Amino acid sequence: MRLVRWGERETERPGLLAADGTVRDLTEVVQDIAGTALSDEGLACIRAGDPAALPSIPARSRLASPAGGTGKIVCIGLNYRDHAAEANLLEPKEPIIFLKATSSITGPHDPVAIPPGAEKVDWEVELGVVIGRTARNVTDAEALSHVAGYCTVNDVSERAWQMERGGQWDKGKSADAFAPIGPWLVTRDEIPDPQALTLWLEVDGVRRQNGTTADMIFGVANLVAYTSCFMSLQPGDVIATGTPAGVGMGFRPPVYLRVGQIMRAGIQRLGEQTSEAMAS
């Protein structure tokens, strides 16, 4: 099942991508793709309906992040072997965790604003894991049962602010519109193995990243379990699980995003997003 949220900011409504490619309005079925609607029981209620009986959303409607009520974005650093190698860093012994402000969340096709003073804006396509029910000190074996589904995330980053402004990664990760998410939330039952997905990102049609989640150092189940030991994970929370090689700072010389360029990012079975870089 592929779920979306659509409409203008602060008025987003729930939707479902039907088999014919149309988006159907779920407003009469569920208030939002958030909270208890993300639980197995809530998703089962949505799944039980007939998409053909639901109205189509208006043409050219804006798509928002497909998960509502996101209380935190938990990001994992250096979680792909090839990315650690391009950064000339050792593979971590435990997952590196940092947080990205929820004010950075934007829709999958919204523009990405380059903030004033930003000079090293970079891209990072990542598998997003959306939590469906509270996870607190869960085991690896239990972890995936707490997942509602998966989505495409672009962890946009300002590398100078991340690396050169006192050592706090969050500074370079949390500008407004630095977290395009979507287009869809694909439910867990449709992705039996999250470690078998290809992911990629292009800038102005040039393929920059081309990877597979099989290259993760720490897999999805381990990341959910590990993170839940340090903080509770709530419905709607998103874990951005790291990025493969091909980020701008990995090139010699580095290549960074410029105003007017267009990023296209996609993950197998999870859909594509397109974001134009704009001046803030």
Sequence and secondary structure as in RCSB ss.txt:
>XXXX:A:sequence
MRLVRWGERETERPGLLAADGTVRDLTEVVQDIAGTALSDEGLACIRAGDPAALPSIPARSRLASPAGGTGKIVC
IGLNYRDHAAEANLLEPKEPIIFLKATSSITGPHDPVAIPPGAEKVDWEVELGVVIGRTARNVTDAEALSHVAGY
CTVNDVSERAWQMERGGQWDKGKSADAFAPIGPWLVTRDEIPDPQALTLWLEVDGVRRQNGTTADMIFGVANLVA
YTSCFMSLQPGDVIATGTPAGVGMGFRPPVYLRVGQIMRAGIQRLGEQTSEAMAS
>XXXX:A:secstr
 EEEEESSTT  EEEEE TTS EEE TTT S SSGGGGSHHHHHHHHTS GGGS B  TT  EE S  S   EEE
EES BHHHHHHTT    SS EEEEE GGGEE TTS EEE TT   EE  EEEEEEE S BSS  HHHHGGGEEEE
EEEE  EEHHHHHSSSS GGGGT STT EEB S EEEGGG S TTS EEEEEETTEEEEEEEGGGBSS HHHHHH
HHHTTS B TT EEE    S  GGGSSS     TT EEEEEETTTEEEEEEEEE 
